[in-house]
Amino acid sequence: MGPMTTLLMPLPAEGFDPTETAVPWRRLRDAGIDVVFSTPDGRPGRCDPRTLERAGFWLTFWKLGRHFRTYSEYVESEIRRAIGPEGRFESGP
């Protein structure tokens, strides 16, 4: 096995949706890629607290419908394209 690949994942200082970070992070980590997070000010990023509430989930689901249900597949296809051949990536649950 060669050296581990490291990927820099920029985050806004505040107001991001944690699923937009957590899903790609988990897929990349499972593919053997070390992910390093960075914000503009170098401090830990703060997600939008509304995205952690049940009401935020249902509002997103209602607005996006089937697109929300297929988000993980969309993210997976983007990651597959970024990290290379199919053999280097295994789908998660």
HELIX and SHEET records of a PDB file:
HELIX    1   1 THR A   19  ASP A   30  1                                  12    
HELIX    2   2 PRO A   49  LEU A   52  5                                   4    
HELIX    3   3 ARG A   54  LEU A   64  1                                  11    
HELIX    4   4 ARG A   66  ARG A   69  1                                   4    
HELIX    5   5 TYR A   71  ILE A   83  1                                  13    
HELIX    6   6 GLU A   86  ARG A   88  5                                   3    
SHEET    1   A 2 THR A   5  PRO A  10  0                                        
SHEET    2   A 2 ILE A  33  SER A  38  1                                        
SHEET    1   B 2 GLU A  14  PHE A  16  0                                        
SHEET    2   B 2 ARG A  46  CYS A  47  1                                        
END                                                                             
